[in-house]
Amino acid sequence: MRKSLQLQADMAQEFGACVFDVTLDCEDGAPVGGEAEHAALVTELALSTKAARADARMAVRVHPVDHPSFEADMSHIAGRAGHALTHIMVPKVESVADVDRVQAALVSAGASHLPLHVLIESPAAVHRAFDMAAHPRVQSLSFGLMDFVSAHAGAIPAEGMGIQGQFTHPLVLRAKLEIASACHAHGKVPSHCVVTEFKNADAIRQAAQKAARELGYTRMWSIHPDQIRPILEAMSPSEAQIDQASEIILAAQAAEWAPISHGGHLHDRASYRFFWQLLERAHQTGRALPKQIQLFFDQSPAPGQRAA
């Protein structure tokens, strides 16, 4: 955990922005019988990191709602370190009722401001993805690949967890599309699952590109520090895309956001929204922007945001 937070600090200095979150794990990170001690460790680490670095972005994955340590996790971690966290990640969520239970625990802990990131890991949860994405407390849905495959009791082969199978097996692919669609229907963030081949940089890059370009995911999990840069690269707009978007937004601003012709194509407020969102994604991932575009992010409210 400390190594991940140090890498976050190093890359924030390199890119001029905090370009990835660190999730401190209680579900799989805590030894059996040592859940309370691990929760205390995570809490102190979050508090000390935030005190040292205001731009740190940290979350905590607590135990599932049906685990004996769930209530204690929420009370201790959210209660003491809620102000230092960006969100709470909840695994194995099955229904809106589970989300409501987590929200009630946040209220009891005095951390009702914290958004929830929900981890979907079963066929039944996929079926309810749209309802969960509609919940006002939910900010993001993540896909839990390995638990999802295991939930099928052998009906999906082990290859369904691999770099190829997870993009070709119909049941896995359908689940990914349902989650992404549910998120976009309700303005939430779809977060793609891990790639376990962490020593294969090409594999993680290809997976991130497929997730972003073909399935509509805008965020992705890593399980090893070496995966972060390939994911960031794949999820970030290219230099050519940034140039095109910048030209269109600046031309639109000059036209007072009326329709324009650019490169032989008509553009209006619908496409302005698209290109502004692309520039927002570039800014969030630390990509260099033209000076005139950077000014939009250095002032409030931004002209591009008014166009959206």
C-alpha positions as YAML, in Angstrom:
chain: A
units: angstrom
residues:
- id: 1
  name: MET
  ca: [0.00, 0.00, 0.00]
- id: 2
  name: ARG
  ca: [2.80, 2.40, 0.88]
- id: 3
  name: LYS
  ca: [4.61, 1.63, -2.37]
- id: 4
  name: SER
  ca: [1.44, 2.37, -4.35]
- id: 5
  name: LEU
  ca: [0.94, 5.68, -2.57]
- id: 6
  name: GLN
  ca: [4.56, 6.66, -3.20]
- id: 7
  name: LEU
  ca: [4.15, 5.82, -6.89]
- id: 8
  name: GLN
  ca: [1.02, 7.96, -6.97]
- id: 9
  name: ALA
  ca: [2.97, 10.88, -5.51]
- id: 10
  name: ASP
  ca: [5.85, 10.41, -7.96]
- id: 11
  name: MET
  ca: [3.54, 10.28, -10.98]
- id: 12
  name: ALA
  ca: [1.50, 13.26, -9.76]
- id: 13
  name: GLN
  ca: [4.72, 15.28, -9.72]
- id: 14
  name: GLU
  ca: [5.64, 13.98, -13.19]
- id: 15
  name: PHE
  ca: [2.24, 14.68, -14.81]
- id: 16
  name: GLY
  ca: [1.24, 17.74, -12.81]
- id: 17
  name: ALA
  ca: [-1.94, 16.01, -11.64]
- id: 18
  name: CYS
  ca: [-2.94, 12.95, -9.63]
- id: 19
  name: VAL
  ca: [-3.65, 10.51, -12.47]
- id: 20
  name: PHE
  ca: [-4.77, 7.38, -10.61]
- id: 21
  name: ASP
  ca: [-6.44, 6.39, -7.36]
- id: 22
  name: VAL
  ca: [-5.06, 3.96, -4.79]
- id: 23
  name: THR
  ca: [-7.56, 1.58, -3.20]
- id: 24
  name: LEU
  ca: [-6.50, 0.29, 0.20]
- id: 25
  name: ASP
  ca: [-7.90, -3.23, 0.50]
- id: 26
  name: CYS
  ca: [-9.62, -4.70, 3.54]
- id: 27
  name: GLU
  ca: [-11.49, -7.53, 1.79]
- id: 28
  name: ASP
  ca: [-8.52, -9.54, 0.50]
- id: 29
  name: GLY
  ca: [-5.80, -7.57, 2.30]
- id: 30
  name: ALA
  ca: [-6.84, -8.46, 5.85]
- id: 31
  name: PRO
  ca: [-5.77, -11.82, 7.32]
- id: 32
  name: VAL
  ca: [-8.55, -13.96, 8.79]
- id: 33
  name: GLY
  ca: [-8.93, -12.93, 12.41]
- id: 34
  name: GLY
  ca: [-6.99, -9.73, 11.87]
- id: 35
  name: GLU
  ca: [-9.72, -7.66, 10.24]
- id: 36
  name: ALA
  ca: [-9.91, -5.05, 12.99]
- id: 37
  name: GLU
  ca: [-6.16, -4.54, 13.08]
- id: 38
  name: HIS
  ca: [-6.03, -4.19, 9.30]
- id: 39
  name: ALA
  ca: [-8.86, -1.65, 9.32]
- id: 40
  name: ALA
  ca: [-6.94, 0.37, 11.90]
- id: 41
  name: LEU
  ca: [-3.78, 0.19, 9.76]
- id: 42
  name: VAL
  ca: [-5.66, 1.35, 6.65]
- id: 43
  name: THR
  ca: [-7.27, 4.21, 8.56]
- id: 44
  name: GLU
  ca: [-3.98, 5.52, 9.94]
- id: 45
  name: LEU
  ca: [-2.32, 5.20, 6.55]
- id: 46
  name: ALA
  ca: [-5.09, 7.20, 4.88]
- id: 47
  name: LEU
  ca: [-4.97, 9.90, 7.54]
- id: 48
  name: SER
  ca: [-1.18, 10.27, 7.50]
- id: 49
  name: THR
  ca: [-1.02, 10.31, 3.69]
- id: 50
  name: LYS
  ca: [-3.69, 12.97, 3.38]
- id: 51
  name: ALA
  ca: [-1.99, 15.10, 6.03]
- id: 52
  name: ALA
  ca: [1.28, 14.92, 4.09]
- id: 53
  name: ARG
  ca: [-0.18, 15.32, 0.60]
- id: 54
  name: ALA
  ca: [-3.45, 17.14, 0.02]
- id: 55
  name: ASP
  ca: [-3.77, 15.90, -3.58]
- id: 56
  name: ALA
  ca: [-3.62, 12.21, -2.60]
- id: 57
  name: ARG
  ca: [-6.54, 10.19, -3.96]
- id: 58
  name: MET
  ca: [-7.34, 7.16, -1.83]
- id: 59
  name: ALA
  ca: [-10.27, 4.81, -1.42]
- id: 60
  name: VAL
  ca: [-10.86, 1.77, 0.78]
- id: 61
  name: ARG
  ca: [-12.40, -1.53, -0.25]
- id: 62
  name: VAL
  ca: [-14.31, -2.72, 2.79]
- id: 63
  name: HIS
  ca: [-15.69, -6.19, 3.42]
- id: 64
  name: PRO
  ca: [-18.96, -7.25, 1.71]
- id: 65
  name: VAL
  ca: [-22.20, -6.26, 3.41]
- id: 66
  name: ASP
  ca: [-22.83, -9.84, 4.62]
- id: 67
  name: HIS
  ca: [-19.38, -10.17, 6.21]
- id: 68
  name: PRO
  ca: [-19.15, -9.95, 10.02]
- id: 69
  name: SER
  ca: [-16.56, -7.16, 9.72]
- id: 70
  name: PHE
  ca: [-18.57, -4.93, 7.39]
- id: 71
  name: GLU
  ca: [-20.18, -2.73, 10.05]
- id: 72
  name: ALA
  ca: [-16.91, -2.38, 11.95]
- id: 73
  name: ASP
  ca: [-15.07, -1.45, 8.74]
- id: 74
  name: MET
  ca: [-17.56, 1.26, 7.94]
- id: 75
  name: SER
  ca: [-17.69, 2.64, 11.47]
- id: 76
  name: HIS
  ca: [-13.93, 2.79, 11.95]
- id: 77
  name: ILE
  ca: [-12.65, 3.63, 8.46]
- id: 78
  name: ALA
  ca: [-15.41, 5.93, 7.19]
- id: 79
  name: GLY
  ca: [-15.96, 7.36, 10.66]
- id: 80
  name: ARG
  ca: [-12.34, 8.32, 11.29]
- id: 81
  name: ALA
  ca: [-10.91, 8.81, 7.79]
- id: 82
  name: GLY
  ca: [-13.93, 9.70, 5.67]
- id: 83
  name: HIS
  ca: [-12.60, 13.21, 5.01]
- id: 84
  name: ALA
  ca: [-9.35, 11.74, 3.64]
- id: 85
  name: LEU
  ca: [-11.00, 9.36, 1.15]
- id: 86
  name: THR
  ca: [-12.36, 9.86, -2.35]
- id: 87
  name: HIS
  ca: [-14.89, 7.01, -2.07]
- id: 88
  name: ILE
  ca: [-15.70, 3.66, -0.49]
- id: 89
  name: MET
  ca: [-15.47, 0.52, -2.63]
- id: 90
  name: VAL
  ca: [-17.95, -2.23, -1.76]
- id: 91
  name: PRO
  ca: [-17.40, -5.74, -3.17]
- id: 92
  name: LYS
  ca: [-19.98, -8.43, -4.01]
- id: 93
  name: VAL
  ca: [-22.95, -6.08, -4.12]
- id: 94
  name: GLU
  ca: [-26.03, -7.95, -5.29]
- id: 95
  name: SER
  ca: [-28.87, -5.44, -5.19]
- id: 96
  name: VAL
  ca: [-30.03, -1.90, -4.51]
- id: 97
  name: ALA
  ca: [-30.89, -3.09, -1.00]
- id: 98
  name: ASP
  ca: [-27.18, -3.75, -0.44]
- id: 99
  name: VAL
  ca: [-26.37, -0.24, -1.65]
- id: 100
  name: ASP
  ca: [-28.98, 1.19, 0.73]
- id: 101
  name: ARG
  ca: [-27.38, -0.72, 3.60]
- id: 102
  name: VAL
  ca: [-23.97, 0.75, 2.78]
- id: 103
  name: GLN
  ca: [-25.45, 4.22, 2.55]
- id: 104
  name: ALA
  ca: [-27.05, 3.78, 5.98]
- id: 105
  name: ALA
  ca: [-23.67, 2.71, 7.38]
- id: 106
  name: LEU
  ca: [-22.08, 5.84, 5.90]
- id: 107
  name: VAL
  ca: [-24.70, 8.02, 7.54]
- id: 108
  name: SER
  ca: [-24.15, 6.28, 10.89]
- id: 109
  name: ALA
  ca: [-20.39, 6.85, 10.54]
- id: 110
  name: GLY
  ca: [-20.88, 10.55, 9.80]
- id: 111
  name: ALA
  ca: [-19.52, 10.16, 6.27]
- id: 112
  name: SER
  ca: [-22.66, 10.60, 4.19]
- id: 113
  name: HIS
  ca: [-20.71, 12.75, 1.71]
- id: 114
  name: LEU
  ca: [-18.65, 9.81, 0.45]
- id: 115
  name: PRO
  ca: [-19.66, 8.31, -2.91]
- id: 116
  name: LEU
  ca: [-19.81, 4.55, -3.37]
- id: 117
  name: HIS
  ca: [-18.06, 2.42, -5.97]
- id: 118
  name: VAL
  ca: [-19.85, -0.89, -6.42]
- id: 119
  name: LEU
  ca: [-18.13, -4.10, -7.47]
- id: 120
  name: ILE
  ca: [-20.40, -6.38, -9.55]
- id: 121
  name: GLU
  ca: [-19.31, -10.02, -9.39]
- id: 122
  name: SER
  ca: [-22.29, -12.29, -10.11]
- id: 123
  name: PRO
  ca: [-24.90, -12.91, -12.85]
- id: 124
  name: ALA
  ca: [-27.68, -11.64, -10.58]
- id: 125
  name: ALA
  ca: [-25.78, -8.42, -9.88]
- id: 126
  name: VAL
  ca: [-25.26, -7.87, -13.61]
- id: 127
  name: HIS
  ca: [-29.04, -8.24, -14.06]
- id: 128
  name: ARG
  ca: [-29.55, -5.39, -11.54]
- id: 129
  name: ALA
  ca: [-26.73, -3.16, -12.84]
- id: 130
  name: PHE
  ca: [-29.08, -0.48, -14.23]
- id: 131
  name: ASP
  ca: [-30.93, -0.19, -10.91]
- id: 132
  name: MET
  ca: [-27.68, 0.11, -8.97]
- id: 133
  name: ALA
  ca: [-26.23, 2.65, -11.39]
- id: 134
  name: ALA
  ca: [-29.36, 4.76, -10.87]
- id: 135
  name: HIS
  ca: [-28.73, 5.00, -7.11]
- id: 136
  name: PRO
  ca: [-27.70, 8.60, -6.26]
- id: 137
  name: ARG
  ca: [-24.93, 7.47, -3.89]
- id: 138
  name: VAL
  ca: [-23.25, 5.25, -6.52]
- id: 139
  name: GLN
  ca: [-20.49, 6.93, -8.52]
- id: 140
  name: SER
  ca: [-19.04, 3.96, -10.36]
- id: 141
  name: LEU
  ca: [-19.66, 0.29, -11.19]
- id: 142
  name: SER
  ca: [-16.71, -2.08, -11.46]
- id: 143
  name: PHE
  ca: [-16.70, -5.55, -13.00]
- id: 144
  name: GLY
  ca: [-15.20, -8.37, -10.92]
- id: 145
  name: LEU
  ca: [-14.07, -10.82, -13.58]
- id: 146
  name: MET
  ca: [-12.71, -13.73, -11.58]
- id: 147
  name: ASP
  ca: [-15.58, -13.97, -9.12]
- id: 148
  name: PHE
  ca: [-18.05, -13.58, -12.00]
- id: 149
  name: VAL
  ca: [-16.51, -16.53, -13.85]
- id: 150
  name: SER
  ca: [-16.35, -18.60, -10.65]
- id: 151
  name: ALA
  ca: [-20.03, -17.86, -9.98]
- id: 152
  name: HIS
  ca: [-20.90, -19.94, -13.06]
- id: 153
  name: ALA
  ca: [-19.71, -23.18, -11.40]
- id: 154
  name: GLY
  ca: [-17.53, -24.25, -14.30]
- id: 155
  name: ALA
  ca: [-19.93, -23.28, -17.08]
- id: 156
  name: ILE
  ca: [-17.41, -20.64, -18.20]
- id: 157
  name: PRO
  ca: [-13.96, -22.18, -18.75]
- id: 158
  name: ALA
  ca: [-10.85, -20.86, -17.04]
- id: 159
  name: GLU
  ca: [-9.92, -19.15, -20.31]
- id: 160
  name: GLY
  ca: [-12.75, -16.72, -19.58]
- id: 161
  name: MET
  ca: [-10.49, -15.13, -16.98]
- id: 162
  name: GLY
  ca: [-7.59, -14.72, -19.41]
- id: 163
  name: ILE
  ca: [-6.59, -11.87, -21.68]
- id: 164
  name: GLN
  ca: [-8.29, -13.41, -24.74]
- id: 165
  name: GLY
  ca: [-11.27, -15.20, -23.23]
- id: 166
  name: GLN
  ca: [-12.55, -12.27, -21.22]
- id: 167
  name: PHE
  ca: [-13.12, -10.35, -24.46]
- id: 168
  name: THR
  ca: [-14.57, -13.24, -26.47]
- id: 169
  name: HIS
  ca: [-16.67, -15.45, -24.19]
- id: 170
  name: PRO
  ca: [-20.29, -14.37, -24.75]
- id: 171
  name: LEU
  ca: [-21.36, -14.40, -21.08]
- id: 172
  name: VAL
  ca: [-18.35, -12.38, -19.94]
- id: 173
  name: LEU
  ca: [-18.61, -9.95, -22.82]
- id: 174
  name: ARG
  ca: [-22.35, -9.49, -22.21]
- id: 175
  name: ALA
  ca: [-21.71, -8.69, -18.53]
- id: 176
  name: LYS
  ca: [-19.10, -6.08, -19.42]
- id: 177
  name: LEU
  ca: [-21.44, -4.42, -21.92]
- id: 178
  name: GLU
  ca: [-24.37, -4.40, -19.49]
- id: 179
  name: ILE
  ca: [-22.29, -2.70, -16.80]
- id: 180
  name: ALA
  ca: [-20.87, -0.09, -19.19]
- id: 181
  name: SER
  ca: [-24.32, 0.62, -20.63]
- id: 182
  name: ALA
  ca: [-25.87, 0.94, -17.17]
- id: 183
  name: CYS
  ca: [-23.21, 3.45, -16.15]
- id: 184
  name: HIS
  ca: [-23.58, 5.60, -19.24]
- id: 185
  name: ALA
  ca: [-27.37, 5.54, -18.92]
- id: 186
  name: HIS
  ca: [-27.08, 7.19, -15.51]
- id: 187
  name: GLY
  ca: [-23.95, 9.32, -15.88]
- id: 188
  name: LYS
  ca: [-21.75, 7.02, -13.79]
- id: 189
  name: VAL
  ca: [-18.22, 5.71, -14.38]
- id: 190
  name: PRO
  ca: [-17.72, 2.15, -15.72]
- id: 191
  name: SER
  ca: [-14.53, 0.58, -14.38]
- id: 192
  name: HIS
  ca: [-13.02, -2.37, -16.22]
- id: 193
  name: CYS
  ca: [-11.71, -5.49, -14.49]
- id: 194
  name: VAL
  ca: [-8.11, -6.50, -13.87]
- id: 195
  name: VAL
  ca: [-5.76, -8.30, -16.21]
- id: 196
  name: THR
  ca: [-3.86, -10.98, -14.30]
- id: 197
  name: GLU
  ca: [-1.02, -11.24, -16.83]
- id: 198
  name: PHE
  ca: [0.75, -8.40, -15.03]
- id: 199
  name: LYS
  ca: [4.20, -9.08, -16.52]
- id: 200
  name: ASN
  ca: [2.88, -8.72, -20.07]
- id: 201
  name: ALA
  ca: [2.78, -5.00, -20.87]
- id: 202
  name: ASP
  ca: [1.35, -5.61, -24.34]
- id: 203
  name: ALA
  ca: [-1.50, -7.66, -22.86]
- id: 204
  name: ILE
  ca: [-2.53, -4.95, -20.42]
- id: 205
  name: ARG
  ca: [-2.24, -2.27, -23.13]
- id: 206
  name: GLN
  ca: [-4.40, -4.27, -25.54]
- id: 207
  name: ALA
  ca: [-6.98, -5.00, -22.85]
- id: 208
  name: ALA
  ca: [-7.21, -1.36, -21.84]
- id: 209
  name: GLN
  ca: [-7.58, -0.27, -25.46]
- id: 210
  name: LYS
  ca: [-10.37, -2.81, -26.06]
- id: 211
  name: ALA
  ca: [-12.11, -1.81, -22.85]
- id: 212
  name: ALA
  ca: [-11.98, 1.88, -23.75]
- id: 213
  name: ARG
  ca: [-12.52, 1.83, -27.51]
- id: 214
  name: GLU
  ca: [-14.90, -1.12, -27.95]
- id: 215
  name: LEU
  ca: [-16.75, -1.49, -24.64]
- id: 216
  name: GLY
  ca: [-17.04, 2.11, -23.42]
- id: 217
  name: TYR
  ca: [-15.04, 1.83, -20.19]
- id: 218
  name: THR
  ca: [-13.40, 5.02, -18.92]
- id: 219
  name: ARG
  ca: [-11.56, 3.58, -15.92]
- id: 220
  name: MET
  ca: [-9.65, 0.36, -15.25]
- id: 221
  name: TRP
  ca: [-8.21, -1.55, -12.33]
- id: 222
  name: SER
  ca: [-4.56, -2.53, -12.03]
- id: 223
  name: ILE
  ca: [-3.11, -5.19, -9.76]
- id: 224
  name: HIS
  ca: [0.57, -4.27, -10.22]
- id: 225
  name: PRO
  ca: [2.41, -0.93, -10.49]
- id: 226
  name: ASP
  ca: [3.80, -1.93, -13.91]
- id: 227
  name: GLN
  ca: [0.23, -1.91, -15.29]
- id: 228
  name: ILE
  ca: [-0.52, 1.72, -14.48]
- id: 229
  name: ARG
  ca: [1.33, 3.44, -17.31]
- id: 230
  name: PRO
  ca: [-0.01, 1.13, -20.07]
- id: 231
  name: ILE
  ca: [-3.55, 1.64, -18.74]
- id: 232
  name: LEU
  ca: [-3.09, 5.39, -18.54]
- id: 233
  name: GLU
  ca: [-1.72, 5.48, -22.07]
- id: 234
  name: ALA
  ca: [-4.58, 3.41, -23.48]
- id: 235
  name: MET
  ca: [-7.30, 5.36, -21.63]
- id: 236
  name: SER
  ca: [-5.87, 8.78, -22.55]
- id: 237
  name: PRO
  ca: [-6.71, 10.61, -25.80]
- id: 238
  name: SER
  ca: [-3.96, 10.66, -28.40]
- id: 239
  name: GLU
  ca: [-2.12, 13.82, -29.42]
- id: 240
  name: ALA
  ca: [-4.05, 13.87, -32.72]
- id: 241
  name: GLN
  ca: [-7.38, 13.58, -30.89]
- id: 242
  name: ILE
  ca: [-6.40, 16.39, -28.52]
- id: 243
  name: ASP
  ca: [-5.40, 18.62, -31.45]
- id: 244
  name: GLN
  ca: [-8.66, 17.98, -33.28]
- id: 245
  name: ALA
  ca: [-10.78, 18.56, -30.19]
- id: 246
  name: SER
  ca: [-8.88, 21.75, -29.35]
- id: 247
  name: GLU
  ca: [-9.38, 23.19, -32.82]
- id: 248
  name: ILE
  ca: [-13.11, 22.46, -32.75]
- id: 249
  name: ILE
  ca: [-13.70, 23.84, -29.24]
- id: 250
  name: LEU
  ca: [-11.75, 27.03, -29.97]
- id: 251
  name: ALA
  ca: [-13.61, 27.53, -33.26]
- id: 252
  name: ALA
  ca: [-16.91, 26.92, -31.46]
- id: 253
  name: GLN
  ca: [-16.02, 29.47, -28.79]
- id: 254
  name: ALA
  ca: [-15.20, 32.03, -31.47]
- id: 255
  name: ALA
  ca: [-18.61, 31.34, -33.03]
- id: 256
  name: GLU
  ca: [-20.36, 31.81, -29.66]
- id: 257
  name: TRP
  ca: [-21.17, 28.06, -29.68]
- id: 258
  name: ALA
  ca: [-23.21, 28.29, -32.87]
- id: 259
  name: PRO
  ca: [-22.77, 25.51, -35.49]
- id: 260
  name: ILE
  ca: [-19.46, 25.54, -37.37]
- id: 261
  name: SER
  ca: [-17.81, 23.78, -40.29]
- id: 262
  name: HIS
  ca: [-14.47, 22.14, -39.52]
- id: 263
  name: GLY
  ca: [-12.57, 19.94, -41.93]
- id: 264
  name: GLY
  ca: [-15.63, 19.59, -44.12]
- id: 265
  name: HIS
  ca: [-17.83, 18.39, -41.23]
- id: 266
  name: LEU
  ca: [-20.68, 20.16, -39.47]
- id: 267
  name: HIS
  ca: [-20.33, 20.52, -35.70]
- id: 268
  name: ASP
  ca: [-22.83, 21.82, -33.15]
- id: 269
  name: ARG
  ca: [-23.47, 21.55, -29.42]
- id: 270
  name: ALA
  ca: [-23.82, 17.77, -29.55]
- id: 271
  name: SER
  ca: [-20.32, 17.29, -30.94]
- id: 272
  name: TYR
  ca: [-18.99, 20.13, -28.77]
- id: 273
  name: ARG
  ca: [-19.99, 18.06, -25.72]
- id: 274
  name: PHE
  ca: [-18.10, 15.08, -27.10]
- id: 275
  name: PHE
  ca: [-14.90, 17.00, -27.82]
- id: 276
  name: TRP
  ca: [-15.03, 18.87, -24.52]
- id: 277
  name: GLN
  ca: [-15.36, 15.58, -22.66]
- id: 278
  name: LEU
  ca: [-12.35, 14.29, -24.58]
- id: 279
  name: LEU
  ca: [-10.34, 17.32, -23.44]
- id: 280
  name: GLU
  ca: [-11.51, 16.81, -19.86]
- id: 281
  name: ARG
  ca: [-10.25, 13.22, -20.04]
- id: 282
  name: ALA
  ca: [-6.92, 14.44, -21.42]
- id: 283
  name: HIS
  ca: [-6.63, 16.93, -18.55]
- id: 284
  name: GLN
  ca: [-7.47, 14.30, -15.94]
- id: 285
  name: THR
  ca: [-4.86, 11.90, -17.29]
- id: 286
  name: GLY
  ca: [-2.08, 14.48, -17.29]
- id: 287
  name: ARG
  ca: [-1.82, 14.98, -21.05]
- id: 288
  name: ALA
  ca: [-0.34, 18.25, -22.33]
- id: 289
  name: LEU
  ca: [-2.97, 20.66, -23.67]
- id: 290
  name: PRO
  ca: [-2.63, 23.75, -25.88]
- id: 291
  name: LYS
  ca: [-2.31, 26.91, -23.80]
- id: 292
  name: GLN
  ca: [-5.66, 28.30, -24.94]
- id: 293
  name: ILE
  ca: [-7.37, 25.06, -23.89]
- id: 294
  name: GLN
  ca: [-5.50, 24.88, -20.59]
- id: 295
  name: LEU
  ca: [-6.96, 28.28, -19.73]
- id: 296
  name: PHE
  ca: [-10.41, 26.68, -19.65]
- id: 297
  name: PHE
  ca: [-9.25, 24.47, -16.79]
- id: 298
  name: ASP
  ca: [-7.50, 27.31, -14.96]
- id: 299
  name: GLN
  ca: [-10.63, 29.43, -14.63]
- id: 300
  name: SER
  ca: [-14.12, 28.83, -13.28]
- id: 301
  name: PRO
  ca: [-16.58, 28.33, -14.82]
- id: 302
  name: ALA
  ca: [-14.89, 27.04, -17.95]
- id: 303
  name: PRO
  ca: [-16.23, 28.22, -21.33]
- id: 304
  name: GLY
  ca: [-16.22, 24.65, -22.60]
- id: 305
  name: GLN
  ca: [-18.39, 23.56, -19.70]
- id: 306
  name: ARG
  ca: [-20.96, 26.18, -20.66]
- id: 307
  name: ALA
  ca: [-20.99, 24.69, -24.14]
- id: 308
  name: ALA
  ca: [-21.91, 21.29, -22.70]
...
